[in-house]
Each structure stands twice: as C-alpha cells, then as structure tokens.
Amino acid sequence: MRRPKGSRSRSLSLKTKSTGMLVDRVLQASWLLSAVVGLETRWLQQPIDHNSPASGTFSQRYLVDAKADNGGPLLFFCGNEGDVEVFANFSKFLDEAAAALQGEVVFAEHRFYGQSLPFGLDFSLDHIRFLTVEQALADYARLITFLTASRQRKVVAFGGSYGGMLSSWMRAKYPSLVFAAVSSSAPLHFDRVGGSFFKLVTDAAEEMDSGCADRVRMGFAALEAASASSLQRAFGLCSPPLDLNELVLWARNAFVTVAMGNYPYAGDLFGKGLQAWPLRAACRELRHGKPLKSLAAAVGSYYNATGKVRCHNISREYRDCADQTGCGTADAAWGRSWDIEACRQIVYFTSTNNVTDMFPPRAWGLEELSQYCSGVWQIQPLSNWFLPWLSSVNSSSRIIFTNGLLDPWRGGGVMQSLSSTLVSLQIPGGAHIYDLAGDHVDDVPGVRAARQRVLTMLRLWLGVQRSVFGAALRAMVPPKTFEVSRSRSRKWDLEVKSISRDGQDCVGACHWVFKSTSRSIPTDLESRSMPLDPVELWSKTRSADAHSRPSWSVPSARPCALEQWREKAPAKLESKQLLAGPSFWQSHGNGQGRYGCSAGHLAASTAPAAPHRHHSSRPSTEQASRLDRRGRWRDGASYTSSLRASSLFIGTLEEEQIRGRHSGPKFSPTAAKKLRDLTTVILTSR
C-alpha cells in the first residue's frame, strides 16, 4: 500500500494562527515515517478547548490510507486509550471493509494519547481538565468536517472497546456528520459491568478448561498463606513482595488480560508472545504441580510469554488505577490518561467476591473509587454521567453493536437488537474486539459470520449494494431475469438472478419463509439466529392444492442448526402451482409497510396504498397473462407497475393474527422478536 504516483505531501492542518503554520511545516517531514504500512501520518491543529477557541491549539495525529480513496464512504476509526498506530496495525477489518465498500480509511488519535499530547507529558490539574469525552468527540467531529469539506460523502464511525463507545456516541451526538457506526465490544451500560466483569472472566476460564476456576481459587489461597520468600521463589520476583495486595492484583491482571485477548491464534495486541487461546493455556498450567507453583506458571504464561524475562518487577509490570480491569504497565504512557478518564467519566465499580468469581475478595465501589481519585487526581467520579449518553444511543439509528461471547466486557454491552437499525450481533467464540482484527486462517466461524453481516448491513444502509426490490424500484426497469421458482413452488419465495453489479446471484424472500435448499440461506446468517425449526416447519405444512395456500402453525421458536436444515429438510417437494410474486405479496401484506421494509428501502411513506387483498396464492388471470412459460414477466411496464403497487408487501404478522386475517405462520412473542432482529438481513445479495 503505497502513496499514489504523482501525489505530493501537503499540509492538511487547519492553520488557526501563525505558530500553527510553523508546526505544520515541521510535522510534514514525519508523513513518510509512519510505522503503519500503507498509511500516511498527518496532523490537524485542534483547539485545546472547543468551548474557548482562544485557549490555544495542539496537533492531533491521524493516519490516512490515501491510495484507497475511491470516492466511497469514509471509514473513520475513533481512536481510544492508546497510540493510534497500535490500533491501526490491529484493526485490519477496516481495510477489508474499505475494499468491500469502495471507501477510505482514517484512523484518528484520541487527545492525550500517543503523540496527540496537548501539553506533552505535563499532567497537571489545570491541564487534565481538557481530557473529557466531549472534547475528544469534538476533535473527531472537526476532523471529519475537514476531511469531507472538499467532497461530500457518508461517514461510518468504527471503534472497539472505549473506541466503540466513542463511535456510537459520535453517531448519536453528530448524526449529520456520522451516517452509521460500528461499535465493537463497547460496554455502554456502565452500571452492568461491575457485577459481571470478573464473573465473566471466570465463566470464560471454565469454558476453556473445566475446573480452572477452582484451581485458580486454590492458587490464590496458597498465595495469601505463603511467606514473602516463598512467593519470590514461586513467581520469580526480582525482590520479595512488600505489598501482598499488589501481588494479588498483579496476578489477577494476568487472567483478565488473557481473557480479553483470548484469540484462536497468536498475537501481540494484549501482550508480546501470547499464544493461541492464551486463557486456555493459562488454565492448563494450573493442572501441574502444587497450587502456588501452578498459579505462578499460569501467571507467567502472560507476563513471560516470550520466555525472556529473568525476573518480574511487579511495580513495573502492573499499575494500580481507577480501572480495576487494568491500566497497563507502570511505564505505559496511556495508563495515566486512562486513569484520569476512569476517575471522571468512564466509571466502573468492579469488585471481586471469590464466590461468583475466582479471585480474592476486593471491594471497589463508589467509596473506594472516590477515595482513590480524590487522592491522586483531585477528581470526583461522575457515576451517572453515562445515562444521558446511553439514552441518546438508544434513540439513534444505524448502529451495529458486536460482542464476543467470551468477552468479559459483554456484561455491559448491547446484547439485544433495539430496532432494525440498532442491531446487536453476538459472536460465539469471540473475545474482546476480535471482530476488528483482519481475516485469519484460524478465525472461528462466528467472527467470520459477524464481519459479513456487518458488511451486508453497511452495504444496505450506504446503498453500495442495493436490495433486489429497492434497486428495481429506483431504476424503474425490470431485472434481466425475474423468475418465480417452479421446482419447489411451496417455498413461497422469489428467486432473482443477475441483479447485482458484480454478477452475484441475489435472493429475495420474506424472513419467515425458508427454502429447502441450503443455497438460499444467506451465508452470513448465523444458524443460531434462525427463528424457526425447519423440521417442525415442514412437518406442520399441509398439502396445498391449486386453490388454497398452506396453513402453518409453529408454536415455538427453537433455534435450529444449519446442518439440521440441510440434512432433514425434504429433498423434493410437490410442484402443483406457479406462484406469481405480486399476487403472493398482495395476499400476505397488510399494507402497513412496517415489518422489515427498512432493510429493502421500501418506506411506507414513499409507496402507494396496498392493493386489494387476494385470497388465493394463484396469480390472477390478468397477472398470469403477463408471465411467460418460465414464469417471467413479459414486459417491463407490467412488472414495474405490479411491483410498485405491491411494494408494501411485508405485513405485521402480529396484527394479522389479531385481526384473524392471516392463515400463515403463527409466532410466539419470542419468535416475533427474533424476526424483528433479522429485518436487516432480508432481501440482501449473497
């Protein structure tokens, strides 16, 4: 990834004063020194205080993949607590998304982190008051405004962990600037983290190796009972521990970190030399030797993953701070900045009790946090600061929340979809921000599916890859082939070919209708998310003759496995009738235009009233005359007219049942909710 031929370095900073112009010239030379392959380092002069422009400026660093500027959307990574180059090197999914969406990637660095330091390394009280979420979001908003000034384009904010919070807050606070957001592993529900975090670390350890939690408890019990000299020998410490509590927190931090970085392949983001499934590796160390020795081996699998550490200096390897889940090492520059944020706004009360979790009891509530923060930074925690931000996110739209089911932060995440455009994706086998990493040969299936679903939804929202019906309505011309499937007519769906620009086959179907062939099941749809058991569905489908349609009754909403569908669904079905698309949708829609239409861009406000309801699934005489022998529409005008007339084709099933006008599937409330959660994956190109 190189700079395009003919491009020349030019200052992209906003020169608000003469000193800024001088800084710009000096910093231009660093463009070619970026440590991230393929990305150019650039700088923008930002106000230290956005509420007072006269407060002065500082240089904010951001990384740009200039060669990938294809005129598409801007994929804007909201930097979080650390050097932006670290996150850019890790978050290769953005490169893949840029290629799929024909967009450009920008990584922005958070103020007071990395090289974007308004006051250098001076963290005096007068300076740290400018380290707030509001100021950081204003930095990002100003940078986005600058990047889109020369050409208007849609912006998708990305972020992971704290950066995932920032991306969702950017969408909520600046909806005119940020079109959509992807929020990975973001614990937006601060109040839910405290009671769940260390329990979920424990649960993940048990899932990796049964009995691990009890062995950890025995190890810590032995640690607290041992002498200082025994602890020094067992853990390989450079000197006898002076503070037993510090040693406990240091050891606990090892399990927390490998739980967050529990990826199926080796990596360095959470620690140099970590092997694949590092939490499992730590748990297996506990199987050997006595409790104290085995605990030391498990802790060493993190702190000495490379095998090159001669002895451990606890004071250097661990920093106690407001965030009990960790602030890095003592010499990590980002640790101080994050400590300030964890004292002021990003407030979690993460205690351990040795009952629901495997760690020695340690209380960390408002009292303990306030005492620490006032003593170190003279700051009082704002424990309810997150509530209005959470409310604004819940009232927003076009945000995708992803959470790994092995991630201990998922307790504070958005784990259920709030609407068709506030979508939650759960990743089996996924740890912290795992989905932001690039494609890897050892990826678990769940993360591959999640990435594809994210891209599918972004394509729909951005219009990069339009739905079948949405594209046809906008173009007002019939597709090359609009063919109603004959071979399995009781599938009650439509198969459309050669619609998308890249020549891929497309499938359009109502999301409560499934095919008997696996080809038509979206490949990016996790089997665990399917709302109906297909075996039960088929077994309860009665025979259909030429004058009646099947009556389905599915009382439960048991998730089904994709393999079960492939193996047990009938291989051949009777083909007694040809179902014309518009006739079917006229028969089944209720004219409300609510159930799932947003995914296909078929808004009720833009479509005409629903046509008269038919009571037969057979095409009318007039409609049948428009079909040739292969079930195709004979003329474009007739096709377009019928399609537009029945654009409000997906009815609200609950209302249909209440009014007694629907003889199709009957769903429980659980099934109905699952169907709503799937509205963003219907009518999509494979």
Buried (B, 14 or more C-beta within 10 A) or exposed (E): EEBEEEEEEEBBBBBBEEEBBEBBEEBBEBBEEBEBEBBBBBBBBBBBBBEEEEEBBBBBBBBBBBBBBEEBBBBBBBBBBBBBBBBBBBBBBBBEBBBBBBBBBBBBBBBBBBBBBBBEEEBEEEBBEBBBBEBBBBBBBBBBEBBBEEEEBBBBBBBBBBBBBBBBBBBBBBBEBBBBBBBBBBBBBBBBBBBBBBBBBBBBBBBBBEEBBEBBBBBBBBBEEBEBEBBBBBBBBEEEBEEBEBBBBBBBBBBBBBBBBBBBEEBBBBBEBBBEBBBBBBBBBBEEEEBBBBBBBBBBBBBBBEEEBEEBEBBEBBBBBBBBBBBBBBEBBBBBBBBBBBBBBBBBBBBBBBEEBBBBEBEBEEEBBBEBBEEBBEBEBEBEBBEEBBEBBBEBBBBBBBBBBBBBBBBBBBBEBBBBBBBBBBBBBBBBBBBBBBEBEEBBEBBBBBBBBBBBBBBBBBBBBBBBBBBBBEEEEBBEEBBBBEEBBBBBBBBBBEBBEEEEBBBBBBBBBBBBBEEBBBEBBBBEBBBBBBBBBBEBBEEBEEEBBBBBBBEEBBEBBBEBBEEBBBEEBEEEBBBBBBBBBBBBBBBBBBBBBBBBBBEBEEBEEBBEEBEEBBBBEEBEEBBEEEBBBEEEEBBBEBBBBBBBBBBBBBBBBEEEEBBBBBBEEEBBBBBBBBBBBBBBBB
